[in-house]
Amino acid sequence: MSNSAQPLTYPSSPTVDQVDTYHSVTVADPYRWLEEPDSDQSTEWIAAQNAVTFGYLNDIPQRQQIKDRLTELWNYEKYRPPFKKGDRYFYFKNDGLHNQDVLYTQPSLDAEPRVLLDPNTLSEDGTVALSGLAISDDAKYMAYGLSVSGSDWQAWKVRDIATGKDLDDHIQWVKFSGASWTKEGEGFFYSRYDEPNDATKLEDVNYFQKLYYHRLGTPQSEDVLIYERPDEKEWGFGGRVTEDGHYLIISVWKGTSPKNLLFYKDLTQPNAEVIELISEFEAEYSVIDTDGTVFWVQTDLGAPKGRVIAIDITNPEPENWKELISASDDTLQGVNVLNHQFVTTYLKDAYSVVKIFGLDGVLVREVELPGIGSVGGFRGKA
């Protein structure tokens, strides 16, 4: 009989007499010692658990057959939808068994593609992953974030797309953030935390995220602080520049709740303040695009399945909001502005439905799809 068929004997997990009181509620925490993963006791416990786990897995008689079959099923070329920035095309491809997808670029549809970034070459075991990507509108530069072994921490770099060489720009201590370039491509916005204590950075809870602007060719120490809230330690900030380059949209989140706030900053005014547009965590809001002072917003406020509203920031009071696309029986999953129309994706009975609306909210048509399935990845110019 193989070991895998025998009852497993697990290592003991000692308990401690640890009790805390939170708001008059007593909470026992007998495994508090495991919150120190680098302690001798924790490392010994982890090693013992791994010995049991891998001892069982390695002794499964069909293990190699399962691996061979999965390898056979996974070994085919995979492409992600291509997208265009400036005069260049970009797409991700996996030849079949790479740990990470490879980013390619080409100057025209019939040109020979070249590798722009291959994360598989960044580590021997394939655990360095591309965790963020932002390409400037003129397709001259690419800001990209890397994470190691599944960590939420990111280090961001900048690559010259024409040469394929990295610049000296290096951004650290980024977590839960992307990057968004200015219209001119002179720099980008991102969010970061203060540098953590090196000894406890894996255990520390991160508070007081801050939104910064990084100008190309300057050290991170000179980055400009755009927004912070010392009075709200749990708030996080996602900055995105509108397509016309006029506004910086700031989505404010808290914890894992989908509800958020919406702020904005006028980038055409050097000394413009950050303005609070939505200042209560009542619903989820996402700015789709803008038309002058009008913000088109996808929200679930008063509509659990989603709707689209227009907010004129010169008259931002809720009573002045205009509903463009009302809620339906299907769940609104995404909205893009393409060729002066709203392209919407709905979930209906577990499959996708695509509808096109005019900018006035009037339904133009439903897109006929080849069959039942999932649809996404819409990109383009307004």
Residue pairs with C-beta under 8 A, 6 or more apart in sequence:
2 59
2 60
2 61
3 55
3 56
3 59
4 56
4 59
4 60
4 61
8 52
8 56
9 52
10 49
10 52
11 45
11 48
11 49
11 52
13 31
13 45
14 33
14 41
15 30
15 31
16 30
16 31
16 32
16 33
17 30
18 28
18 29
18 30
18 32
19 26
19 27
19 28
19 29
20 26
20 27
20 29
21 27
33 39
33 41
33 42
34 42
34 45
35 203
36 42
36 203
37 43
37 46
37 202
37 203
57 63
60 66
71 97
74 96
74 97
75 96
75 97
76 96
77 93
77 94
77 95
77 96
78 93
78 94
78 96
78 101
79 91
79 92
79 93
80 91
80 92
80 93
80 101
80 377
81 91
81 377
81 379
82 89
82 90
82 91
83 89
83 90
83 91
83 379
84 90
84 379
85 135
85 136
85 137
85 138
85 139
86 136
86 137
86 138
86 139
86 140
87 107
87 139
88 105
88 106
88 107
88 139
88 161
89 105
89 106
89 107
89 108
89 109
90 103
90 104
90 105
90 116
90 135
91 103
91 104
91 113
92 101
92 102
92 103
92 104
93 101
93 102
93 104
94 100
94 101
94 102
95 102
98 120
98 126
99 119
99 120
99 125
99 126
99 127
100 118
100 119
100 120
100 126
100 128
100 129
100 130
101 119
101 130
102 115
102 117
102 118
102 119
102 120
103 115
103 116
103 117
103 118
103 130
103 133
104 113
104 114
104 115
104 116
105 113
105 114
105 116
105 161
106 112
106 113
106 114
114 164
116 142
116 159
116 161
116 164
117 130
117 142
117 144
117 159
119 126
119 128
119 129
119 130
119 146
120 126
122 128
122 146
123 148
127 148
127 149
127 150
128 146
128 147
128 148
129 146
129 147
129 148
129 150
130 144
130 145
130 146
131 145
131 146
131 147
131 154
132 143
132 144
132 145
132 154
132 156
132 174
132 177
132 178
132 179
133 142
133 143
133 144
133 145
134 142
134 143
134 144
134 178
134 179
134 180
134 181
134 188
135 141
135 142
135 143
135 161
135 181
136 142
136 143
136 181
136 185
136 188
137 181
137 183
137 185
138 185
139 161
140 160
140 161
140 162
140 185
141 158
141 159
141 160
141 161
141 167
141 181
141 185
141 216
142 158
142 159
142 161
143 156
143 157
143 158
143 179
143 181
143 188
144 156
144 157
144 158
144 159
145 154
145 155
145 156
145 174
145 178
145 179
146 154
146 155
146 156
146 157
147 153
147 154
147 155
152 175
152 176
153 173
153 174
153 175
153 201
154 174
154 175
154 177
155 170
155 171
155 172
155 174
156 169
156 170
156 171
156 172
156 174
156 179
156 190
157 166
157 167
157 169
157 170
157 171
158 166
158 167
158 169
158 216
159 165
159 166
159 167
160 166
160 167
167 216
167 217
168 217
169 214
169 216
169 217
169 218
170 220
171 190
171 192
171 214
171 220
171 223
172 192
172 195
172 220
173 192
173 193
173 194
173 195
173 196
174 190
174 191
174 192
175 192
175 193
175 206
175 209
176 191
176 209
176 236
177 190
177 191
177 192
177 209
177 236
177 237
177 238
178 190
178 238
178 240
179 188
179 189
179 190
180 188
180 189
180 190
180 239
180 240
180 241
180 248
181 187
181 188
181 241
182 188
182 189
182 241
182 245
182 267
183 241
183 244
183 245
183 267
184 245
186 215
186 216
187 213
187 214
187 215
187 216
188 213
188 214
189 211
189 212
189 213
189 214
189 226
189 239
189 240
189 241
189 248
190 211
190 212
190 214
190 239
191 209
191 210
191 211
191 212
191 236
191 237
191 238
191 239
192 209
192 210
192 212
193 206
193 207
193 208
193 209
193 210
194 208
194 210
196 204
196 206
197 204
207 233
207 234
208 228
208 229
208 230
208 233
209 228
209 235
209 236
209 237
210 225
210 227
210 228
210 237
211 225
211 226
211 227
211 228
211 237
211 239
211 250
212 223
212 224
212 225
212 226
213 223
213 224
213 226
214 220
214 223
215 222
215 223
215 224
226 239
226 248
226 265
226 274
227 237
227 250
227 263
227 265
227 274
229 235
232 254
234 254
234 255
235 252
235 253
235 254
236 252
236 253
236 254
237 250
237 251
237 252
237 253
238 250
238 251
238 252
238 253
239 248
239 249
239 250
240 248
240 249
240 251
240 287
241 247
241 248
241 249
241 267
242 248
242 249
242 287
242 289
242 290
243 289
243 290
243 381
243 382
244 290
245 267
246 266
246 267
246 268
246 290
247 264
247 265
247 266
247 267
247 290
248 264
248 265
248 267
249 262
249 263
249 264
249 287
249 295
250 262
250 263
250 264
250 265
250 274
251 260
251 261
251 262
251 285
251 286
251 287
252 260
252 261
252 262
252 263
253 260
254 260
254 281
257 281
258 284
259 281
259 282
259 283
259 284
260 278
260 281
260 284
260 285
261 276
261 278
261 279
261 280
261 281
261 285
262 277
262 278
262 285
262 287
262 297
263 274
263 275
263 276
263 277
263 278
264 274
264 275
264 277
264 295
264 313
265 272
265 273
265 274
265 275
266 272
266 275
275 313
277 295
277 311
277 313
277 316
278 285
282 301
283 299
283 300
283 301
283 302
284 299
284 300
284 301
285 297
285 298
285 299
285 301
286 297
286 298
286 299
287 295
287 296
287 297
288 296
288 297
288 298
288 308
288 335
288 336
288 337
288 342
289 296
289 337
289 382
290 296
291 359
293 312
293 313
293 314
294 310
294 311
294 312
294 313
295 310
295 311
295 312
295 313
296 308
296 309
296 310
296 324
296 335
296 337
296 342
297 308
297 309
297 310
297 311
298 306
298 307
298 308
298 332
298 334
298 335
299 306
299 307
299 308
299 309
300 306
300 307
301 309
303 326
303 327
304 327
305 327
305 328
305 329
305 330
305 331
305 332
306 327
306 331
306 332
306 333
307 323
307 325
307 326
307 327
307 332
308 323
308 324
308 325
308 332
308 335
308 342
308 344
308 361
309 321
309 322
309 323
309 324
310 321
310 322
310 323
310 324
311 320
311 321
312 320
323 361
324 342
324 357
324 359
324 360
324 361
325 332
325 335
325 342
325 344
325 357
325 361
326 361
328 346
329 348
330 346
330 347
330 348
330 353
331 346
331 347
331 348
332 344
332 345
332 346
333 345
333 346
333 347
333 352
333 376
334 344
334 345
334 376
334 378
335 342
335 343
335 344
335 345
336 342
336 343
336 378
336 379
336 380
337 343
337 359
337 382
338 378
338 380
338 381
338 382
339 380
339 381
339 382
340 359
340 382
341 356
341 357
341 358
341 359
341 364
342 356
342 357
342 358
342 359
342 361
343 354
343 356
343 378
344 354
344 355
344 356
344 357
345 352
345 353
345 354
345 375
345 376
345 378
346 352
346 353
346 354
346 355
347 353
351 372
351 373
351 374
352 369
352 373
352 374
352 375
352 376
353 366
353 369
354 366
354 367
354 369
354 375
355 363
355 365
355 366
355 367
356 363
356 364
356 365
356 366
356 367
357 363
357 364
358 364
369 375
